[in-house]
């Protein structure tokens, strides 16, 4: 049902209700009026009967009273019957009277006993009869008629009653005709009103429908609608203002989705309402901007990684995921964090990153797409999405998200474009921090051997010390020096000397653990810090290094070769010294002893070396 139809229907119902209320009110009033009019007539008739009977009594003509009563009844068409009833007192004094002057029903008895008038209406299909019974009470006026003189009764006693039946059917018929006329007038009035409303409201309804159509289009982002109306005055001004407003909104919002898509890739937000979509995208941009401003002040990539994982946990409510960093050139992958300590990937993937399907194909891997999609993970009935993201030619990120419910993984899949927005925002910051770390690492490494340099030792020795003291750790400090190294440079040149240094660096790398540190201290001197090594273990490492270096054959040109030896001094922290710097000094002392006592040997520090000048 249209709005106009609803309006006309409501107005018609209201007018009909008003008409019915009017008819009911008129009917009730007319009925009351008819009854009241009949009662007035009966009262007047009773007064005439009373006066006539009194006259008959005074003139001693009571035997002629029936003729008088018949004449009243016959001369009034509305009076169907009329009779009088004697009270018990009058009957005792004057006899029962005529046969028709006896009590006929309960109404007569009620009037005789109460001395009050009683009326009753009998409505039938063939007509309406109203019964009226009026009492004849004795009075004792000093002037005029005095009933007490003739009747042996007290003043106010009921002498009898006059009962009449009136036919008021004509009044009902007149009322019905009046009601029909009122109903007809009401119907005509309703038709006229509905016609006028339809005539004057239709243009407004058309305007309303036209506005509704324009608003519907605007809701879906189309502000090209032209409003039209034949209504004059204020409505015409409103139409003109709406057209102006929509033209401005079309120019402002018409291309908003396209413009915003340059910041947020399409598909991140899906809605039929471009204004809502724009609001959502702007909110997303705001969150990403805050995220980016935050990570730009973070000092390391590890902190940025933590920020990304916080976004995954707090914004996207992901409870189970693993975050990996991939070294593309080396082909290895490192687990940065596994939420809840859970990861579905096989261990060998970390050693060969190309086994990771997401990393190899550079596309998202969704386990719902194919059974056992990735051959190098164990899902155990769980669903997963792996998201690869390239940072630069050397580094990448892989985020593996798992859920127990397929609907949850579909939800994650819908959120993937938004997650990538954060990764895209973090990409330049991560790349910058990687470059800074690389430059810093370069500044802390020896360019020839790739080992850490003395500057690294100076910057990080305090950190090593505080950690060692806090966790009750030990270090074995070795100071190494190539025997007669200056002679190599003087005899064969610095190129050969550089070869010796490079080979020594390789020997150190190959014979220490990842937890140990090898440092080029300066020239041909090297320092090695063995983490938590026993005295026997430190000697074994020293012997391995000493032997491996001694076995190297160096080509010095012109078909000649040579071998070199080294001397090693060892001190232990905290056994020999309470700081690593002291232990480095003591290891240097032991090295000096090794050199001054024949070279090509390993010497462990003893306190006597510091006390005796002969040993230094």
Order of alpha helices (4+ residues) and beta strands (2+ residues): alpha-alpha-beta-alpha-alpha-beta-beta-alpha-beta-alpha-alpha-alpha-alpha-alpha-beta-beta-alpha-alpha-beta-beta-beta-alpha-beta-alpha-beta-alpha-alpha-beta-beta-alpha-beta-beta-beta-alpha-beta-alpha
